Amino acid sequence: MEVTRRVEPLWRRKGAVFVLIAGCVFGALGSAGGLTEAKAQEPRQIPSSAAEVQLSFAPVVKSVSPAVVNVYANRKVVRQRRVSPLFNDPFFKRFFGELGQGMGQPQERVESSLGSGVIISEDGTVITNYHVIENADEVRVALADRREFDAEIVLKDERTDLAVLKIVNDGPFESVPFAPADSLEVGDIVLALGNPFGVGQTVTQGIVSALARTQVGVTDYQFFIQTDAAINPGNSGGALVDMQGRLVGINSAIYSRSGGSNGIGFAIPAQMAQFVASAAGHGDRVKRPWLGASVQLVNAEIAEALSLDRPKGVLVTKVYPGSPADRSGLEVSDLVVAVDGKEVTDPNSFGYRFATRPMGGTTDFTIVRGSKERHLEISMEAAPETTARDMRVIKGYSPFAGTTVMNLSPAVSEELRLTETFEGVVISKVERGSTAARVGLKVGDIIRAVNEVGVESTRDLENISNRSQRLWALDIERGGKINRIVLRG
């Protein structure tokens, strides 16, 4: 049986494409182009006079622009030069001598990515997009007043497409305050600031077109602000601010057929950015709360079966023994309709609401069980490492040579984005060009058995891999399905 190969999403939807909007895809230094990948607490009033309609955004821009920076991410790439076989021919060597020497030596060059960022504290902490600084060796930021500083990468979180930088200077720096959570309403005026196409700091204006967009597909946590403010390549990591100069989002993606702005841009809510920035103060990895339960979308058929007037909330399909969900009393078939009083409409909005709750303490779940509404207090704690991960690098001549493997636990499953799998041995890394890579093994593959022998620990796999085998029969779990690969030794 062949292994089903997983294809990474390209974010294509109905003929268009969601594109992350960094300035360059680590192209050659100096090249142009971009990644073809950015409740109101007070009553709103309609303008009552022409003077009010003609009000300027300049005061807001002046307060925010000093804290919006350009981010330059560089990395060194070593490439092997191609050499004509003629230079190795004795006849040509006779005439050209040493001319061809060195032509096959590795060549090092610097590649660059351009994006934007926002200073969120006086000490020079900057929030930007992960895809702006991904794989970078060096990062520099340029302020609006043309000062430039080196910056350290404090934290990178691919799952939220966010990263935290620290300017290597004592400051103080101008910063942008975070807006209160859920302070936006559809129709609110917003400004987008960044460095589109590398032309320099630019401000565009629009409105909030929609909230809680969950079908964008560019991060693990789908809960985006949609705006018609023009956002273009280079705006990635830039600020989306309200009329009080507060940060409401980080520009991240656009919906486009051409790669340019079509008036549909997406920003990661400031609440998620604040959560990631807070995590940066506690280490180099974001620790997320673990529920220990699985949920599914409530469609029209399920809503009818539950006697609901409309589809709403998420349905609990599994609860893991001993998890925070289990200890709180959450049960299979419970309908979760709100988290801390905020409505959830699908698994994406539920995941966002839960993931942005602070660690420690509890979070209130509003559930419907039977026909009665109840409240449960969920403990906000990290996924436990119930089994030591015992990380091992597999060498030798087995099909697993070149892999790094770990014992599964809730903590490891959370890190590798696995669901409903807490036991066994999982691949956490595959060396490029290794035997395992050629076989087709991937990060996240769970090794269930080798030659009909169950694999329960990394020690088991290492022992099996050291044996000489004429035939290898591998049972690999990927995407919830177990596939068999048969290879000759």
Backbone torsions as a table, in degrees:
resi	resn	phi	psi	omega
1	MET	NA	132.8	-177.2
2	GLU	-84.9	150.6	176.3
3	VAL	-75.0	131.3	175.4
4	THR	-71.9	121.3	-175.9
5	ARG	-84.9	131.9	-179.7
6	ARG	-88.8	131.2	178.2
7	VAL	-104.6	126.0	-179.8
8	GLU	-65.5	140.6	-176.9
9	PRO	-67.8	143.6	175.5
10	LEU	-104.0	9.5	176.3
11	TRP	61.4	32.0	179.9
12	ARG	-86.0	135.9	178.7
13	ARG	-141.3	116.2	170.5
14	LYS	51.8	49.0	173.4
15	GLY	87.4	-13.2	176.9
16	ALA	-111.4	-175.2	-176.8
17	VAL	-146.0	137.6	172.0
18	PHE	-80.8	126.0	-176.6
19	VAL	-123.3	131.5	171.2
20	LEU	-72.6	146.2	-162.5
21	ILE	-118.1	41.5	171.1
22	ALA	-67.7	158.9	-173.8
23	GLY	-69.4	-42.3	179.8
24	CYS	-140.3	152.8	178.2
25	VAL	-92.3	62.7	-176.1
26	PHE	46.5	47.2	176.2
27	GLY	-77.4	179.1	179.3
28	ALA	-60.2	145.2	-176.7
29	LEU	-54.7	127.0	177.5
30	GLY	92.8	-6.1	-178.9
31	SER	-77.6	152.5	178.3
32	ALA	-96.5	170.2	177.2
33	GLY	120.5	179.9	-175.7
34	GLY	-150.2	163.7	173.9
35	LEU	-64.6	126.7	170.4
36	THR	-86.7	58.3	176.3
37	GLU	-118.2	NA	NA
38	ALA	NA	NA	NA
39	LYS	NA	106.4	-172.0
40	ALA	-31.6	140.7	175.9
41	GLN	-93.3	-13.8	178.7
42	GLU	-124.5	146.7	179.8
43	PRO	-65.3	144.8	177.5
44	ARG	-86.9	148.2	179.0
45	GLN	-123.8	138.7	175.7
46	ILE	-76.2	136.1	178.2
47	PRO	-53.2	134.5	-175.4
48	SER	-104.8	-3.4	-179.3
49	SER	-151.4	164.2	177.8
50	ALA	-62.4	-34.7	-179.6
51	ALA	-62.6	-39.2	179.5
52	GLU	-68.4	-35.3	178.5
53	VAL	-66.2	-31.9	-175.6
54	GLN	-89.0	10.6	179.0
55	LEU	-60.0	146.5	-177.3
56	SER	-98.0	152.1	175.1
57	PHE	-88.5	-0.4	-173.7
58	ALA	-54.4	-43.0	179.9
59	PRO	-60.5	-38.0	178.8
60	VAL	-66.8	-44.6	-179.6
61	VAL	-61.6	-43.1	-179.5
62	LYS	-62.0	-34.2	-178.6
63	SER	-77.6	-27.3	-173.7
64	VAL	-97.4	-39.0	-170.2
65	SER	-56.3	-34.1	177.8
66	PRO	-62.3	-19.3	-177.1
67	ALA	-98.5	-1.0	177.2
68	VAL	-99.1	124.7	-171.8
69	VAL	-120.1	159.2	168.6
70	ASN	-90.3	139.1	-179.6
71	VAL	-115.3	121.4	177.9
72	TYR	-110.7	116.1	-178.5
73	ALA	-112.9	121.3	-178.5
74	ASN	-115.3	148.8	172.0
75	ARG	-143.6	151.4	179.3
76	LYS	-95.9	131.1	-178.5
77	VAL	-122.5	130.6	177.7
78	VAL	-103.2	121.4	180.0
79	ARG	-120.9	145.4	178.6
80	GLN	-86.8	124.6	178.2
81	ARG	-70.8	141.4	175.1
82	ARG	-82.2	135.7	-177.5
83	VAL	-123.4	133.9	176.6
84	SER	-66.1	136.4	178.0
85	PRO	-62.6	-14.2	179.0
86	LEU	-62.9	-31.1	-178.2
87	PHE	-68.8	-16.4	177.7
88	ASN	-94.6	-4.2	179.6
89	ASP	-77.0	128.0	-179.0
90	PRO	-54.8	-34.8	-178.9
91	PHE	-62.3	-45.7	-179.4
92	PHE	-72.0	-34.2	178.0
93	LYS	-61.2	-33.3	-179.2
94	ARG	-61.5	-36.3	-176.2
95	PHE	-94.6	-35.4	-175.2
96	PHE	-98.8	-9.8	174.4
97	GLY	55.3	-123.0	-173.9
98	GLU	-85.6	3.8	-174.3
99	LEU	-57.5	-37.2	-176.7
100	GLY	-84.0	-7.8	-178.3
101	GLN	-68.0	138.6	178.9
102	GLY	89.3	-10.2	-178.4
103	MET	-67.6	-23.8	-178.8
104	GLY	-97.4	4.9	-177.9
105	GLN	-74.3	148.4	178.0
106	PRO	-59.0	142.3	-179.2
107	GLN	-116.0	131.0	-179.5
108	GLU	-102.4	134.7	175.3
109	ARG	-140.9	161.4	-179.1
110	VAL	-102.9	130.1	175.9
111	GLU	-114.2	150.9	-169.9
112	SER	-132.7	149.5	173.2
113	SER	-127.9	140.1	-178.0
114	LEU	-118.9	133.3	176.0
115	GLY	-153.0	-160.2	-178.8
116	SER	-128.4	170.5	178.5
117	GLY	-157.3	169.7	-178.4
118	VAL	-131.3	127.6	175.0
119	ILE	-78.8	124.1	-174.7
120	ILE	-112.2	-1.7	175.3
121	SER	-153.4	157.8	-175.2
122	GLU	-63.3	-23.0	-178.0
123	ASP	-78.6	0.7	176.5
124	GLY	94.3	21.1	174.8
125	THR	-74.8	128.8	-176.0
126	VAL	-120.8	137.0	173.4
127	ILE	-108.1	136.6	178.6
128	THR	-148.0	-173.7	177.6
129	ASN	-87.5	145.9	175.5
130	TYR	-59.2	-41.8	-175.1
131	HIS	-70.3	-11.7	175.6
132	VAL	-75.4	-37.9	-174.2
133	ILE	-113.7	10.6	179.8
134	GLU	-57.6	131.4	178.4
135	ASN	66.6	11.6	-178.1
136	ALA	-73.7	141.6	173.1
137	ASP	-94.5	-32.7	-179.3
138	GLU	-135.9	141.6	178.7
139	VAL	-132.0	133.2	173.6
140	ARG	-126.7	149.1	175.8
141	VAL	-122.1	143.8	177.9
142	ALA	-118.5	126.6	-179.5
143	LEU	-83.0	169.0	-179.9
144	ALA	-63.3	-26.8	179.5
145	ASP	-87.1	11.5	173.5
146	ARG	79.5	3.8	172.2
147	ARG	-72.8	143.9	179.3
148	GLU	-125.2	142.7	-179.3
149	PHE	-139.9	150.7	168.5
150	ASP	-70.9	154.4	178.5
151	ALA	-136.9	143.6	176.2
152	GLU	-96.2	144.0	174.5
153	ILE	-85.7	111.6	-178.3
154	VAL	-85.1	-40.7	-175.9
155	LEU	-155.4	138.2	173.5
156	LYS	-124.9	129.4	-179.2
157	ASP	-130.8	97.5	-177.4
158	GLU	-63.7	-31.7	-174.2
159	ARG	-65.0	-31.1	177.5
160	THR	-104.3	-3.9	-174.6
161	ASP	58.3	40.7	177.8
162	LEU	-127.9	153.5	177.0
163	ALA	-144.5	152.1	179.3
164	VAL	-117.9	128.1	178.2
165	LEU	-114.7	161.3	175.2
166	LYS	-132.2	119.1	178.8
167	ILE	-66.4	132.0	-178.9
168	VAL	-83.2	73.9	178.1
169	ASN	-168.8	149.7	-174.9
170	ASP	-74.3	-20.2	-179.8
171	GLY	74.3	-150.1	4.5
172	PRO	-75.8	160.0	-179.6
173	PHE	-119.1	151.8	172.9
174	GLU	-66.7	141.7	-178.4
175	SER	-137.0	165.2	178.9
176	VAL	-110.4	128.4	177.9
177	PRO	-76.2	153.2	175.6
178	PHE	-77.8	141.0	172.7
179	ALA	-75.5	152.2	175.9
180	PRO	-58.2	150.1	-180.0
181	ALA	-59.0	137.9	176.4
182	ASP	58.2	34.8	179.7
183	SER	-86.3	-10.4	-178.4
184	LEU	-87.3	151.4	170.9
185	GLU	-130.7	151.6	175.3
186	VAL	-59.8	130.3	-177.8
187	GLY	103.4	-14.5	177.4
188	ASP	-64.3	144.2	175.9
189	ILE	-79.4	136.0	178.0
190	VAL	-135.7	157.0	176.3
191	LEU	-118.5	137.4	175.6
192	ALA	-109.7	125.7	-179.7
193	LEU	-119.7	138.1	178.5
194	GLY	179.2	-162.5	-176.3
195	ASN	-125.8	72.9	-176.1
196	PRO	-67.5	133.0	177.7
197	PHE	57.4	16.4	178.6
198	GLY	72.1	16.8	-177.3
199	VAL	-80.7	-11.6	-176.8
200	GLY	119.3	170.2	-175.2
201	GLN	-60.4	131.0	-175.0
202	THR	-134.3	144.3	178.1
203	VAL	-117.9	131.6	173.1
204	THR	-126.3	154.3	-175.1
205	GLN	-122.9	145.8	176.9
206	GLY	-164.9	-162.6	176.6
207	ILE	-122.9	167.6	171.6
208	VAL	-77.8	112.4	-176.8
209	SER	-81.4	-31.9	-179.3
210	ALA	-164.4	159.0	175.8
211	LEU	-120.9	157.4	173.4
212	ALA	58.6	42.0	173.8
213	ARG	-70.2	124.8	-173.3
214	THR	-118.3	10.9	-178.3
215	GLN	-120.4	27.6	-177.9
216	VAL	-78.9	-42.0	170.9
217	GLY	81.6	20.7	-179.1
218	VAL	-110.1	-3.3	173.3
219	THR	-141.9	170.4	177.1
220	ASP	-70.7	-27.6	-176.5
221	TYR	-108.3	100.9	-173.2
222	GLN	-90.8	98.9	-179.9
223	PHE	-163.3	77.6	-169.5
224	PHE	-105.6	151.6	168.3
225	ILE	-86.8	128.6	175.9
226	GLN	-102.0	135.5	-179.8
227	THR	-140.0	154.2	174.7
228	ASP	-98.1	5.3	172.2
229	ALA	-61.6	132.6	-175.6
230	ALA	-61.0	121.7	177.2
231	ILE	-126.0	130.1	-174.7
232	ASN	-133.6	169.8	176.1
233	PRO	-52.0	131.7	-175.5
234	GLY	106.1	-19.9	177.7
235	ASN	-79.2	-10.4	-178.8
236	SER	-53.3	129.2	179.4
237	GLY	87.5	-5.1	-180.0
238	GLY	-75.8	176.1	-172.9
239	ALA	-95.2	138.7	165.3
240	LEU	-111.2	117.2	-173.1
241	VAL	-123.6	156.4	177.0
242	ASP	-91.0	-175.1	-175.7
243	MET	-76.9	0.5	173.1
244	GLN	-105.3	9.7	177.6
245	GLY	73.2	27.0	-179.6
246	ARG	-105.3	145.9	-178.1
247	LEU	-75.3	119.3	178.4
248	VAL	-109.6	-16.2	-179.9
249	GLY	-168.5	164.4	175.6
250	ILE	-112.1	114.8	-177.8
251	ASN	-60.6	131.5	-170.9
252	SER	-137.5	-36.0	-172.1
253	ALA	-151.1	159.7	174.9
254	ILE	-132.3	157.8	175.1
255	TYR	-104.3	112.4	-168.4
256	SER	-151.3	147.2	172.6
257	ARG	-94.1	-22.5	-173.9
258	SER	-110.9	-12.7	-174.2
259	GLY	98.3	-12.4	176.8
260	GLY	-101.8	176.8	-176.4
261	SER	-72.4	129.9	173.5
262	ASN	-113.1	14.9	-179.4
263	GLY	84.0	11.5	176.4
264	ILE	-127.0	96.5	-179.8
265	GLY	-117.3	158.5	-176.9
266	PHE	-130.7	140.3	179.2
267	ALA	-128.6	141.5	174.9
268	ILE	-74.8	128.2	-178.4
269	PRO	-56.6	144.7	-178.4
270	ALA	-60.2	-26.8	180.0
271	GLN	-62.6	-38.6	176.9
272	MET	-69.7	-40.8	177.9
273	ALA	-61.8	-40.0	179.0
274	GLN	-65.8	-38.2	178.2
275	PHE	-63.7	-44.9	-179.9
276	VAL	-67.7	-40.9	178.8
277	ALA	-63.1	-38.4	177.7
278	SER	-65.5	-39.1	179.0
279	ALA	-64.1	-29.2	-179.2
280	ALA	-64.2	-22.2	178.2
281	GLY	-79.2	-3.5	-176.7
282	HIS	-122.2	12.5	178.7
283	GLY	144.7	-173.8	-176.5
284	ASP	-100.4	16.9	179.1
285	ARG	-144.1	140.9	179.6
286	VAL	-78.2	122.7	175.1
287	LYS	-96.4	123.0	-175.7
288	ARG	-109.1	151.8	177.9
289	PRO	-68.2	145.8	-178.1
290	TRP	-113.6	125.7	179.9
291	LEU	-87.2	-44.0	-176.6
292	GLY	79.7	36.2	178.1
293	ALA	-152.3	155.7	176.4
294	SER	-111.7	145.1	-179.8
295	VAL	-132.1	162.8	177.5
296	GLN	-138.8	163.0	179.5
297	LEU	-66.4	142.4	173.5
298	VAL	-96.5	107.4	178.5
299	ASN	-93.1	-174.9	-175.9
300	ALA	-62.4	-39.6	-179.0
301	GLU	-65.2	-43.7	179.0
302	ILE	-66.3	-39.9	179.3
303	ALA	-60.9	-40.5	178.4
304	GLU	-66.3	-40.7	179.9
305	ALA	-65.3	-29.6	179.9
306	LEU	-92.0	5.0	-179.9
307	SER	60.3	38.7	176.8
308	LEU	-91.2	149.6	178.9
309	ASP	-74.6	-18.6	178.4
310	ARG	-163.0	158.9	175.0
311	PRO	-63.7	132.4	178.2
312	LYS	-160.4	158.1	176.3
313	GLY	68.2	-168.3	176.4
314	VAL	-130.8	146.1	-176.3
315	LEU	-98.2	129.6	178.8
316	VAL	-75.6	124.0	-177.8
317	THR	-109.3	-18.8	179.9
318	LYS	-158.3	141.2	175.8
319	VAL	-127.8	128.3	-176.1
320	TYR	-88.6	131.0	-178.1
321	PRO	-55.9	134.9	176.9
322	GLY	81.2	-2.6	-179.0
323	SER	-79.3	167.0	175.9
324	PRO	-55.9	-38.2	178.2
325	ALA	-62.5	-42.7	-179.6
326	ASP	-65.2	-44.3	-178.3
327	ARG	-67.4	-25.7	-179.3
328	SER	-79.8	-16.8	-178.0
329	GLY	99.9	7.9	177.0
330	LEU	-65.6	138.0	-176.0
331	GLU	-126.3	156.7	173.4
332	VAL	-58.9	138.5	-178.7
333	SER	83.2	-1.5	170.8
334	ASP	-67.4	145.4	177.6
335	LEU	-107.2	114.4	178.8
336	VAL	-90.9	117.8	-175.3
337	VAL	-109.5	-14.2	179.9
338	ALA	-158.0	149.5	174.1
339	VAL	-121.8	119.1	-174.8
340	ASP	50.4	40.2	176.5
341	GLY	81.7	-3.3	179.6
342	LYS	-96.8	125.5	-176.5
343	GLU	-62.7	141.4	172.8
344	VAL	-117.7	139.4	-174.8
345	THR	-116.7	-17.7	-179.7
346	ASP	-160.0	172.7	-178.4
347	PRO	-58.4	-32.3	179.6
348	ASN	-67.4	-46.9	179.1
349	SER	-67.6	-34.5	175.9
350	PHE	-63.6	-45.6	179.5
351	GLY	-60.5	-40.5	178.8
352	TYR	-65.4	-48.5	-178.1
353	ARG	-60.0	-41.0	-178.5
354	PHE	-74.5	-42.0	-174.8
355	ALA	-67.8	-23.5	-178.5
356	THR	-94.1	4.5	174.4
357	ARG	-75.0	142.6	-179.6
358	PRO	-67.8	145.6	177.8
359	MET	-68.4	149.3	-176.3
360	GLY	86.1	156.4	-179.0
361	GLY	73.7	-155.7	-178.0
362	THR	-135.9	164.0	176.4
363	THR	-128.7	140.7	-176.1
364	ASP	-89.5	124.1	172.9
365	PHE	-102.4	129.0	170.2
366	THR	-96.3	119.2	-177.1
367	ILE	-124.0	158.6	172.1
368	VAL	-117.7	121.5	178.8
369	ARG	-124.2	117.6	-171.4
370	GLY	70.4	-118.8	177.0
371	SER	-117.2	7.8	-176.2
372	LYS	-108.7	141.1	177.1
373	GLU	-91.5	135.2	-178.7
374	ARG	-134.7	168.4	176.8
375	HIS	-124.9	133.4	177.3
376	LEU	-122.8	142.4	177.1
377	GLU	-99.3	116.4	-178.3
378	ILE	-99.8	127.3	177.8
379	SER	-71.4	130.2	-178.3
380	MET	-94.2	98.2	-177.1
381	GLU	-140.0	157.8	-178.9
382	ALA	-75.0	156.2	177.1
383	ALA	-62.7	135.0	-176.4
384	PRO	-83.1	153.1	173.8
385	GLU	-97.1	80.3	-173.8
386	THR	-66.7	-26.1	175.8
387	THR	-126.0	132.8	178.9
388	ALA	-56.8	134.2	-174.5
389	ARG	-69.9	-26.3	173.9
390	ASP	43.7	59.7	-176.4
391	MET	-64.3	132.2	-179.7
392	ARG	-137.4	144.3	174.9
393	VAL	-99.7	121.7	-177.1
394	ILE	-87.6	126.4	179.9
395	LYS	-119.6	-167.4	176.9
396	GLY	90.9	-148.9	-172.7
397	TYR	-119.5	16.2	178.8
398	SER	-81.1	167.1	177.2
399	PRO	-61.9	-16.0	-178.0
400	PHE	-92.2	1.0	-178.9
401	ALA	-59.8	128.6	-179.3
402	GLY	99.5	2.7	178.5
403	THR	-101.9	152.8	166.7
404	THR	-110.3	128.9	-174.4
405	VAL	-123.9	154.8	179.0
406	MET	-139.5	154.8	171.3
407	ASN	-75.2	137.7	-179.0
408	LEU	-76.1	150.0	173.3
409	SER	-160.5	170.4	176.0
410	PRO	-55.3	-37.9	-179.5
411	ALA	-65.2	-45.9	179.9
412	VAL	-66.8	-40.1	178.3
413	SER	-61.2	-40.1	179.2
414	GLU	-65.4	-42.0	-179.8
415	GLU	-63.1	-38.7	-175.8
416	LEU	-95.0	6.2	176.6
417	ARG	63.8	36.9	176.1
418	LEU	-95.5	154.2	179.2
419	THR	-127.5	145.6	173.1
420	GLU	59.9	22.5	-179.0
421	THR	-135.5	110.5	-176.3
422	PHE	-123.7	2.9	-178.8
423	GLU	-133.4	148.1	178.5
424	GLY	117.1	-164.2	-178.4
425	VAL	-122.2	130.1	-176.0
426	VAL	-122.0	147.6	176.3
427	ILE	-84.9	123.6	-179.4
428	SER	-105.4	-12.5	179.5
429	LYS	-159.0	142.6	175.8
430	VAL	-129.3	118.7	179.4
431	GLU	-67.7	135.5	178.9
432	ARG	-62.9	134.5	178.3
433	GLY	80.1	0.5	-178.3
434	SER	-77.4	170.3	176.3
435	THR	-58.2	-43.3	-179.2
436	ALA	-61.5	-39.5	178.9
437	ALA	-65.0	-40.3	179.5
438	ARG	-68.5	-31.6	177.4
439	VAL	-69.6	-28.0	179.9
440	GLY	107.1	11.5	177.8
441	LEU	-71.5	147.3	-175.4
442	LYS	-134.6	160.5	173.9
443	VAL	-60.3	134.1	-178.5
444	GLY	97.5	-11.8	175.8
445	ASP	-67.3	135.1	178.8
446	ILE	-106.1	124.9	-176.2
447	ILE	-90.5	108.5	-175.6
448	ARG	-90.7	-37.4	-178.7
449	ALA	-159.5	152.9	174.8
450	VAL	-131.3	120.4	-178.2
451	ASN	52.8	46.3	176.6
452	GLU	70.6	3.7	178.5
453	VAL	-100.5	122.7	-178.9
454	GLY	-63.4	142.9	178.5
455	VAL	-109.4	112.0	-176.1
456	GLU	-108.4	-16.7	-178.7
457	SER	-149.3	164.0	178.1
458	THR	-64.0	-31.0	176.8
459	ARG	-63.5	-42.5	177.4
460	ASP	-57.8	-47.0	-177.0
461	LEU	-65.1	-40.5	179.7
462	GLU	-63.1	-42.8	178.7
463	ASN	-63.4	-43.1	179.3
464	ILE	-64.6	-39.4	-177.2
465	SER	-67.6	-23.8	-178.9
466	ASN	-83.0	-6.1	-179.6
467	ARG	-87.1	149.4	176.3
468	SER	-84.4	122.3	-177.0
469	GLN	-126.3	139.7	174.9
470	ARG	-82.4	-25.3	-178.3
471	LEU	-142.1	137.4	178.5
472	TRP	-117.8	120.1	174.6
473	ALA	-112.7	110.3	-174.4
474	LEU	-106.6	126.8	172.6
475	ASP	-101.0	109.1	-173.6
476	ILE	-116.6	128.3	175.9
477	GLU	-95.0	125.3	178.7
478	ARG	-142.4	124.5	179.8
479	GLY	63.9	30.0	178.6
480	GLY	84.7	-2.2	179.2
481	LYS	-116.6	140.1	178.7
482	ILE	-96.7	124.9	-179.8
483	ASN	-119.9	149.2	179.9
484	ARG	-108.5	133.1	173.7
485	ILE	-117.1	126.3	179.1
486	VAL	-113.4	126.5	-177.0
487	LEU	-133.4	152.1	172.5
488	ARG	-85.1	144.2	-180.0
489	GLY	-76.1	NA	NA
